[in-house]
Amino acid sequence: MNRLEALRYFCAAAQTLQFRKAASRLSVSPQVVTRVMAELEAALGEPLFVRSTRQVRLTDFGSRFLPRARQFLLDGEKLFATARQKDDEMAGVVRITVPRLPGNEALLADLLARCADYPDLVIDWRVDEARLNAVENCIDMGVRLGLEPQPLMIVRRIAQTRDLFVAAPQLLARLGPPRDLEDLRRRFPASSLINAETGRSWGWPVNDGLHLTPALPRFVSNDPCSELAAALAGRVCALLPDYLCRAPLQEGRLVELFPSLRRASWSLFLYRPQRSVTPARACWPCLTG
C-alpha cells in the first residue's frame, strides 16, 4: 500500500462521504477506493468509516484522524514545492570554479549583470587552480584548462591555447639568446608552475614527447599571472599560456623563444557534472542543447 496515496484517497472520501464521488474525483473506480480504504483501516487497526446501504460516515477515530491526514498531505506539498524548481525559477546557490585568467573580472561582471533579475540567486565563486572534486565541493559548473576533461562531465570546449617560451628583452641582453632548448634549460633562470594537486613543480612540459626540468629554478608559483610578472621583471624565462603573453609580446615587453618549436595544445573547458536532475539555475544552453 502506498501510504501517501491512501491518505489522499481517505481525505477525498471523507470530504464527499461517497466512495463513488471520491472515485470520480480521483479518476479511479469505486472498487479501488473501497480496497484502499480497507487496506488503510487494516494498517491503522481502526475503522475509519461506518458504511451502510444508505450512507457513509466517519467513525470517531476517523474524525480525529482526518485533520492529521490533511495536515500531513499539506506539509508534503509544501516540502516538494520548496525543493522543486520550475523552468522560470532561478533561486538558490550556484557553485562555480574557475582558474586564474586575465578576463576573470570581466567574466564575473558579465555574470553578475545577467543575474541581476534573480535576487534570490547566490553565486559561490571559487578561483582555484586545483581541480576541485565536483561531488565533494558541490560544484555546479566550472572552467578548466587541460588536455582532457574530468570523467562523468558534460563538457564544452570554448577555446584552445598553447604554451610559449618567453623572456624579457633585458634578460636576453644580459645572457644572450639561448642556442637551443638544452642551453635554455641549463643556463637560464627559470620559472615553473606548481601543480596544485600534488604541490610539486610541473617543470616545462614542452609537448607530448618532451618534458624539461630547468637546472636553475629561480621562481615558482601556483599562479601563471605571477609567473608572467616575474618574466616581465626580467627575473626568469617562463613557459606561459599564449593568452597571457599576447599583449606583452605585441608591446615588446616580452620576446618569444623558439617560435617554430612544436608545443602541446591545451583546451579551455566549460563543464558541469552529469546529474539525473539538474536545477534550472545550474543549466546553460551551450551544455544542455
C-alpha positions as CSV (number, residue, x, y, z in Angstrom):
1,M,0.0,0.0,0.0
2,N,1.2,3.5,-0.9
3,R,0.5,5.3,2.4
4,L,0.6,8.8,0.8
5,E,-1.9,7.8,-1.8
6,A,-4.0,6.1,0.8
7,L,-4.2,9.3,2.8
8,R,-5.2,11.2,-0.3
9,Y,-8.0,8.7,-1.0
10,F,-9.1,8.9,2.6
11,C,-9.3,12.7,2.6
12,A,-11.3,12.7,-0.7
13,A,-13.7,10.0,0.7
14,A,-14.1,11.9,4.0
15,Q,-14.9,15.1,2.2
16,T,-17.6,13.6,-0.1
17,L,-18.7,10.7,2.2
18,Q,-19.5,8.9,-1.1
19,F,-16.9,6.4,-2.4
20,R,-18.3,6.7,-5.9
21,K,-18.0,10.5,-6.0
22,A,-14.5,10.3,-4.4
23,A,-13.5,7.8,-7.1
24,S,-14.7,10.2,-9.8
25,R,-12.6,13.0,-8.3
26,L,-9.6,10.7,-8.1
27,S,-10.2,9.2,-11.6
28,V,-10.3,5.6,-10.3
29,S,-13.1,3.1,-9.9
30,P,-15.2,2.9,-6.7
31,Q,-13.8,-0.6,-6.1
32,V,-10.3,0.9,-5.9
33,V,-11.3,3.4,-3.3
34,T,-13.1,0.6,-1.3
35,R,-10.0,-1.6,-1.5
36,V,-7.5,1.2,-0.5
37,M,-9.7,2.3,2.5
38,A,-9.9,-1.3,3.7
39,E,-6.1,-1.6,3.5
40,L,-5.6,1.7,5.3
41,E,-8.0,0.6,8.1
42,A,-6.1,-2.6,8.4
43,A,-2.8,-0.8,8.7
44,L,-4.2,1.6,11.3
45,G,-6.0,-1.1,13.2
46,E,-9.1,1.1,13.4
47,P,-12.2,1.6,11.2
48,L,-12.4,4.9,9.5
49,F,-15.9,4.8,8.1
50,V,-19.2,3.4,9.1
51,R,-20.8,2.2,5.9
52,S,-24.5,1.2,5.3
53,T,-26.7,0.9,2.3
54,R,-27.9,4.5,2.7
55,Q,-24.8,6.5,3.8
56,V,-21.2,6.6,4.7
57,R,-20.0,8.5,7.8
58,L,-16.7,8.8,9.7
59,T,-16.1,6.9,12.9
60,D,-14.9,8.8,16.0
61,F,-11.4,7.6,15.2
62,G,-11.9,8.7,11.5
63,S,-13.0,12.2,12.6
64,R,-9.9,12.5,14.8
65,F,-7.6,11.1,12.1
66,L,-8.9,13.3,9.3
67,P,-7.2,16.7,10.3
68,R,-3.9,14.9,10.9
69,A,-4.1,13.3,7.5
70,R,-4.9,16.6,5.8
71,Q,-2.0,18.3,7.6
72,F,0.4,15.6,6.6
73,L,-0.6,16.0,2.9
74,L,-0.3,19.8,3.2
75,D,3.2,19.5,4.7
76,G,4.2,17.2,1.9
77,E,3.0,19.6,-0.7
78,K,4.9,22.4,1.0
79,L,8.1,20.3,1.2
80,F,8.1,19.5,-2.5
81,A,7.1,23.0,-3.5
82,T,10.1,24.3,-1.7
83,A,12.6,21.9,-3.3
84,R,11.1,22.0,-6.8
85,Q,12.5,24.5,-9.3
86,K,10.2,25.4,-12.2
87,D,11.7,26.3,-15.6
88,D,11.3,30.0,-14.9
89,E,12.6,29.9,-11.3
90,M,16.2,31.0,-10.5
91,A,16.9,30.7,-6.8
92,G,19.5,29.0,-4.6
93,V,23.2,28.6,-4.7
94,V,25.2,28.1,-7.9
95,R,28.8,27.0,-7.2
96,I,31.3,27.9,-9.9
97,T,35.0,27.1,-10.1
98,V,37.4,28.9,-12.4
99,P,41.2,29.1,-12.8
100,R,43.0,32.5,-12.6
101,L,42.5,34.0,-16.0
102,P,43.2,37.6,-17.2
103,G,39.5,38.0,-18.1
104,N,38.1,36.8,-14.7
105,E,36.9,40.3,-13.6
106,A,35.1,40.9,-16.9
107,L,33.6,37.4,-16.9
108,L,32.4,37.8,-13.3
109,A,31.0,41.3,-14.0
110,D,29.0,40.0,-17.0
111,L,27.7,37.0,-15.0
112,L,26.5,39.3,-12.1
113,A,24.9,41.6,-14.6
114,R,23.0,38.7,-16.1
115,C,21.9,37.6,-12.7
116,A,20.5,41.0,-11.7
117,D,17.0,39.9,-12.4
118,Y,17.2,36.9,-10.0
119,P,17.7,38.4,-6.5
120,D,17.4,35.0,-4.8
121,L,20.3,33.5,-6.8
122,V,23.5,33.1,-4.7
123,I,26.8,32.9,-6.7
124,D,29.5,30.9,-4.9
125,W,32.6,31.8,-7.0
126,R,35.8,29.8,-6.4
127,V,39.0,30.9,-8.1
128,D,41.4,28.0,-7.7
129,E,44.0,26.2,-9.9
130,A,43.2,22.9,-8.2
131,R,40.7,20.6,-9.9
132,L,38.0,20.5,-7.2
133,N,36.0,17.4,-6.7
134,A,32.6,18.2,-8.2
135,V,30.7,16.0,-5.7
136,E,32.6,16.8,-2.5
137,N,32.7,20.5,-3.3
138,C,29.1,20.6,-4.7
139,I,30.3,22.2,-7.9
140,D,27.5,23.1,-10.4
141,M,29.8,24.4,-13.2
142,G,33.4,25.2,-13.9
143,V,36.1,26.4,-16.3
144,R,39.3,24.4,-16.5
145,L,42.4,24.3,-18.7
146,G,43.9,20.9,-19.6
147,L,44.3,18.1,-22.1
148,E,41.2,16.1,-21.1
149,P,38.1,16.9,-19.1
150,Q,37.2,15.1,-15.9
151,P,35.2,11.9,-16.4
152,L,31.4,12.0,-16.0
153,M,31.2,15.6,-17.0
154,I,29.1,17.4,-19.6
155,V,31.8,19.4,-21.4
156,R,32.0,22.2,-24.0
157,R,35.4,23.3,-25.4
158,I,35.4,27.0,-25.5
159,A,39.0,27.9,-26.6
160,Q,42.4,26.4,-27.5
161,T,45.7,27.6,-26.2
162,R,49.4,26.6,-26.2
163,D,52.4,27.5,-24.1
164,L,55.2,29.8,-25.3
165,F,58.7,30.2,-24.1
166,V,59.2,33.9,-23.3
167,A,61.8,36.1,-21.7
168,A,62.1,39.9,-21.2
169,P,64.5,41.8,-23.5
170,Q,66.7,42.8,-20.6
171,L,67.2,39.2,-19.6
172,L,68.2,38.3,-23.2
173,A,70.5,41.3,-23.4
174,R,72.3,40.1,-20.2
175,L,72.6,36.4,-21.1
176,G,72.3,36.4,-24.9
177,P,69.7,34.4,-26.7
178,P,69.6,30.7,-26.0
179,R,71.2,28.5,-28.7
180,D,68.7,25.6,-28.2
181,L,66.4,24.1,-25.6
182,E,69.3,22.5,-23.7
183,D,71.1,25.8,-23.5
184,L,67.8,27.4,-22.2
185,R,67.3,24.6,-19.7
186,R,70.9,24.6,-18.4
187,R,71.9,28.3,-18.5
188,F,68.7,30.4,-18.0
189,P,67.0,31.3,-14.6
190,A,63.6,29.6,-14.9
191,S,60.1,30.0,-13.6
192,S,57.9,27.0,-13.0
193,L,54.2,26.4,-12.2
194,I,53.3,24.4,-9.1
195,N,50.8,21.5,-9.6
196,A,48.0,22.5,-7.2
197,E,47.0,18.9,-6.8
198,T,50.5,17.5,-5.9
199,G,52.3,20.6,-4.6
200,R,55.3,19.8,-6.9
201,S,56.6,21.7,-9.9
202,W,55.3,20.9,-13.3
203,G,58.7,21.7,-14.8
204,W,58.4,22.6,-18.5
205,P,56.0,20.2,-20.4
206,V,57.0,21.3,-23.9
207,N,55.0,18.7,-25.9
208,D,53.8,15.1,-25.6
209,G,57.3,13.8,-26.2
210,L,59.5,16.3,-24.4
211,H,59.5,17.4,-20.8
212,L,62.3,19.6,-19.4
213,T,63.4,20.2,-15.9
214,P,65.1,23.6,-15.6
215,A,68.6,23.5,-14.0
216,L,68.2,27.0,-12.5
217,P,64.7,27.4,-10.9
218,R,64.5,30.9,-9.6
219,F,60.8,31.5,-9.3
220,V,58.0,29.0,-8.5
221,S,54.3,29.8,-8.1
222,N,50.8,28.3,-8.3
223,D,49.7,31.3,-10.3
224,P,50.5,31.8,-14.0
225,C,49.8,35.5,-13.7
226,S,52.6,35.8,-11.1
227,E,54.9,33.8,-13.4
228,L,54.2,36.4,-16.0
229,A,55.1,39.2,-13.6
230,A,58.4,37.5,-12.8
231,A,59.1,37.2,-16.6
232,L,58.3,40.8,-17.2
233,A,60.6,41.9,-14.4
234,G,63.5,40.2,-16.3
235,R,63.9,37.7,-13.5
236,V,63.3,34.5,-15.3
237,C,62.5,32.7,-18.6
238,A,59.0,31.1,-18.4
239,L,56.7,28.7,-20.3
240,L,53.4,30.5,-20.3
241,P,50.0,30.2,-22.0
242,D,49.7,32.3,-25.1
243,Y,46.6,34.2,-23.9
244,L,48.7,35.6,-21.0
245,C,51.6,36.6,-23.3
246,R,49.7,38.1,-26.2
247,A,49.7,41.8,-25.1
248,P,53.3,41.9,-23.7
249,L,54.6,40.3,-26.9
250,Q,52.8,42.8,-29.1
251,E,54.2,45.6,-26.9
252,G,57.7,44.3,-27.0
253,R,57.9,43.7,-23.2
254,L,58.5,40.0,-23.9
255,V,60.2,38.0,-26.6
256,E,59.1,34.6,-27.8
257,L,61.8,32.0,-27.9
258,F,61.8,29.1,-30.4
259,P,58.6,30.2,-32.1
260,S,58.7,27.2,-34.6
261,L,59.0,24.7,-31.8
262,R,56.1,22.2,-31.6
263,R,54.3,22.6,-28.3
264,A,51.3,20.9,-26.6
265,S,47.9,22.4,-27.3
266,W,45.6,22.8,-24.3
267,S,41.8,23.2,-24.3
268,L,39.7,25.5,-22.1
269,F,36.7,23.6,-21.0
270,L,33.3,24.7,-19.7
271,Y,31.8,21.8,-17.8
272,R,29.2,20.7,-15.3
273,P,28.7,17.3,-13.6
274,Q,26.3,14.8,-15.1
275,R,23.2,14.5,-12.9
276,S,19.9,12.8,-13.2
277,V,18.2,16.1,-12.1
278,T,19.9,19.4,-12.7
279,P,18.4,22.6,-11.2
280,A,17.4,25.3,-13.7
281,R,19.8,27.7,-12.0
282,A,22.8,25.5,-12.9
283,C,21.9,24.9,-16.6
284,W,23.1,26.9,-19.6
285,P,22.2,26.4,-23.3
286,C,25.7,25.6,-24.6
287,L,25.9,22.4,-22.4
288,T,22.2,21.4,-22.5
289,G,21.3,22.0,-26.1
